[in-house]
Amino acid sequence: MRVVVAGTFGPIHDGHRTLFEHALRFGEGGVVVALTSDELAVETRQKPRPIPAFDDRVQAVTEEVAAIDEWNRDVEIRELTSEHGIAAEDPAIDALVVSPETAPELEAINNRRREHGFEPLTGIVAPYVLADDGERISSTRIVEGEVDEHGTVLE
């Protein structure tokens, strides 16, 4: 199965590591990391925040995935320039790793795939990783100084 996982991934935290781990575990046919372009990363933020540059995020994702990859998967990082672009438009993708927050997007992606004559994707839902305070870890919370990358609450 060829698996895609998409996101901005900056700064990287344990929730992202869980997404990568799920993609690697199930991606025996390869893993595509769809990394949002700098422009898309800004457009898709509900709350504006500083985002590391694309090249810096590529480097960070490359290092994190290599550290997690106990299966020696073929991993490709691609620039994502539209919200559902790679998942909806690549017929070679079989599955999409999502969080509970992004799981509902799978329906729209599969509708677009059907329009292109592609098979729908299987959804692989990775659970949230919670911080010490019981709330999910997010890059926004890290940037705002609420938690560190592992969910330790900062004061």
C-alpha positions in Angstrom: 0.0 0.0 0.0 1.3 3.5 -0.9 0.4 5.9 1.8 0.3 9.7 1.9 0.4 11.9 5.0 0.0 15.7 4.6 0.7 18.7 6.7 2.7 21.8 7.5 4.8 20.0 10.1 6.4 23.0 11.6 7.4 22.9 14.4 7.3 19.1 14.6 5.9 17.5 17.7 4.9 14.1 19.0 1.5 14.3 17.2 3.3 14.6 13.9 5.6 11.7 14.9 2.5 9.6 15.4 1.2 10.5 11.9 4.6 9.6 10.4 4.8 6.4 12.3 1.3 5.3 11.0 2.3 6.2 7.5 5.5 4.2 7.7 3.9 1.2 9.4 1.3 0.8 6.7 3.3 2.2 3.7 4.9 -1.0 2.5 4.5 0.3 -1.0 6.1 3.7 -0.1 5.2 6.8 1.8 4.6 10.3 0.4 4.9 13.2 2.8 2.8 16.0 1.3 4.4 19.1 2.8 2.5 22.4 2.5 4.1 25.1 0.5 4.9 28.3 2.4 1.9 30.0 0.7 -0.5 27.2 1.5 0.8 26.9 5.1 -0.1 30.6 5.7 -3.5 30.3 3.9 -4.7 27.2 5.8 -3.9 28.6 9.3 -7.0 29.4 11.3 -4.9 31.5 13.6 -1.8 33.2 12.1 1.5 32.1 13.5 5.2 32.0 12.4 5.9 28.9 10.2 9.4 27.7 9.4 10.4 28.0 5.8 9.6 25.2 3.4 13.3 24.1 3.1 13.7 24.0 6.9 10.5 21.9 7.2 11.8 19.5 4.5 15.0 19.0 6.5 13.1 18.5 9.8 10.7 16.1 8.3 13.5 14.1 6.6 15.3 13.8 9.9 12.2 12.8 11.9 11.0 10.2 9.4 14.5 8.7 9.2 14.6 8.4 13.0 11.2 6.7 13.1 11.5 4.4 10.0 12.2 1.0 11.3 10.8 -0.6 8.2 13.2 1.1 5.7 10.4 2.5 3.6 10.8 4.4 0.3 9.9 7.9 1.4 9.3 10.9 -0.9 8.6 14.5 0.2 6.5 16.5 -2.2 5.4 20.1 -2.0 1.6 20.5 -1.5 0.3 23.6 -3.2 -3.5 23.0 -2.8 -5.5 21.6 0.1 -6.2 18.1 -1.3 -3.8 18.2 -4.3 -1.6 15.1 -4.0 -4.1 12.8 -2.3 -6.8 13.7 -4.7 -4.7 13.7 -7.9 -2.2 10.9 -7.7 -3.7 7.6 -8.8 -0.8 5.6 -7.2 -1.8 6.6 -3.7 -3.8 4.0 -1.8 -4.3 5.4 1.7 -4.2 8.7 3.6 -3.1 9.0 7.2 -5.3 11.6 9.0 -5.9 12.9 12.5 -9.4 12.8 14.0 -9.5 16.5 13.1 -8.8 16.0 9.4 -10.6 12.6 8.9 -13.8 14.3 7.5 -11.7 15.6 4.6 -11.3 12.1 3.3 -14.8 12.2 1.8 -14.1 15.3 -0.3 -10.8 13.9 -1.4 -12.4 10.6 -2.5 -15.1 12.5 -4.4 -12.4 14.3 -6.3 -10.6 11.0 -6.9 -13.8 9.4 -8.3 -14.2 12.4 -10.7 -10.7 11.6 -12.0 -11.6 7.9 -12.3 -9.3 6.9 -9.4 -10.0 4.4 -6.7 -11.0 6.0 -3.3 -8.4 6.1 -0.6 -8.4 4.1 2.6 -8.3 6.3 5.7 -5.8 5.5 8.4 -6.7 7.5 11.5 -3.8 8.3 13.9 -5.0 9.3 17.4 -4.3 12.7 18.9 -1.3 12.9 21.2 -2.2 14.8 24.3 -0.2 17.2 26.3 0.2 16.9 30.1 -2.9 19.1 30.5 -5.1 16.7 28.5 -5.4 18.9 25.4 -3.9 17.9 22.1 -0.4 18.9 21.2 -0.3 21.4 18.3 2.3 23.5 16.6 0.3 26.6 17.5 0.5 25.7 21.2 4.2 25.2 20.9 4.7 28.5 19.1 2.6 30.2 21.7 4.8 28.8 24.5 2.0 26.7 26.1 3.7 23.3 25.6 6.9 21.8 24.3 7.1 19.3 21.4 6.4 16.4 23.8 3.4 18.0 25.5 5.0 19.2 28.6 3.1 22.2 29.9 5.3 25.3 30.1 4.8 28.1 32.5 
